[in-house]
């Protein structure tokens, strides 16, 4: 049986935030954040603009991937169509545009799946909440959260398809 435990705690508080660097793609800000037991300085990297989309194209029984050069690793990688949302677009218009630009298909139906965060986890100055859930209840747990690290979906997919 799945049980949920709710804990109430003091959220960390941003005391000061200032810009360190801005490019056409990223902002880097310095922030002084107060936790329950100490104050720490963080560098926060965020994107500029309206955000980005990643599309999982399904055509009949197939998922369409793309092989794309990635300068960060100086190699080609298997990925999915993706790109930034232009200032005059909705998330759905951007997804359809990127799909057309990158794989040559126009969508007849686009479903929003989830908002994801690709933030990196560091050394937190406070205890982390541990959530234990049985494998059959993983999807129910994911439905409870608005923002989920993208790597969680990769792990959940692997577990659900390979667990014996």
N, C-alpha and C positions, 0 to 999 in steps of 0.2 A: 504494500500500500504506500502511496506517495504522500508525504507530509511536507508542509512548507513551514519554515520557521522564520518569522519576521523579527529582525533586530533593528532597533532604532539607535542611531549614533549621530554624532556631530559631523556634518559634512566638512571637509577641508574648506578653507576660505582663501580666495586669492586676495592678497593684501596689495599687491602692486603688479602691473603688467606693462611692459614697454617693448617697443619694436627694436630688434637688433639688425635685421636685414629683410629686404623685400625684393623678390625677383618677379618675373611675369607669371611664374607658376606657384611659388611658395612664399609664405611669410614665416619668419623666425622671430618669436617673441621671448623675452625673458620674463619669468613670473616668480614672485615671492609668494609661497603658499604656506599657510598656517595649518598644521595638523594638530590633533589633540595633544601631542606631546613635544612638538618642535616646529620650527619654521625652516623651510628648505627653498633653495633656488632651483628652478627648472627652466630648460629651454624647450619651447613648444613649437613644433613645426605644423603648419596648417596650409592647406591649399588656398589659392586665390579663386575668385570667380564663384560660380554657382554650384560647384560640385562636379561629379563625374558619374558615368553609368558603366555598368558591365552587363553584357547581354549573354544569355545562354540560349542560342538559337536552336530550336527544335524543328526539324523538317522530317515529317513522317516518323520513323523510328530512330532518327539520327540526331546527334548533337553535333553542331558545326563548330570546330575549333579553328584557330589560325596559328600559323607559325610565323613569328615576328622577331626581328632583330631587337635585342635589348641592350642598349649602350651600357647600362649599369653592370652587366655581366659580360659584355663584349661577345655575345653569342646569340644564336637563335633560340627562341623558346616557344613552347606550345602554350597558347593562351586563348582567350575568348575575345570577341569584339568589345571594344571599350573606348571611352573618350570623354572629353569634358562637355558639360552642359553650357551651351552658349547663352548669353544674357537674355536673348529674346525667345528662348525655348522652354517648354515644359520638360520634365524628366522623360516623358513618353516620346515627345518629338525628338529629343536628343538620342534616345535609344534607337528609334527607327532610322534616323539619319546615319548614325554610326553603323548600324546593321547594313544599310545600303552601301555606304562607303567602303566598308571592310570586307564584306562577303558577297555583296551584290544582290541581296534579297530585300524586298520590302515586306514588312510584317502585316499580317491580317489581324493579329491579336497580340497585345503586349500585356503581361501580368507583372505587377510590382511584387517582388519577393520579400526583400528585407533591406533595411538600411544597415550598412556594415561600417565598422571602424577598423582601420589598419594601424592603430596606435601600437607602439612598442611598449612592452611591460618592463619596468625597471625595478630598482630596489626601493620598495615602499617603506616608509617609516612607521607603518602601523600594521597590525595583524590583518591578514587577508581573510575574507569570508570563504569558507570551504563549503561547496554545495555538492552533496552526494545524491545521485539519482540513478535509479535502475534503468538499464538500456531501453526497455519498452516505453519509458516515460521521458526520454530525452527530448522528443519533439514538443511535448507539453511544456517542458522547462523552457525551451527556446522561445516559445510563444509569449512567455511572460516578460521578456526583455526587449526594449526598443532598439538598443545598439549592441551588436555582437561582433567580436573580433572575427575577421574573415577566416582565420585559421581554424576556428571552432567548427565551421561547416565542413572543412576538409577532413578533420578528425572524425566528426560525427558520420559523415558519408562512409569513411573507411570502416568504422566500427559497425555500422548498420549493414554493410555489404560483406563483411568478412568475419563477423562474430559467429562462432559455432556453439 
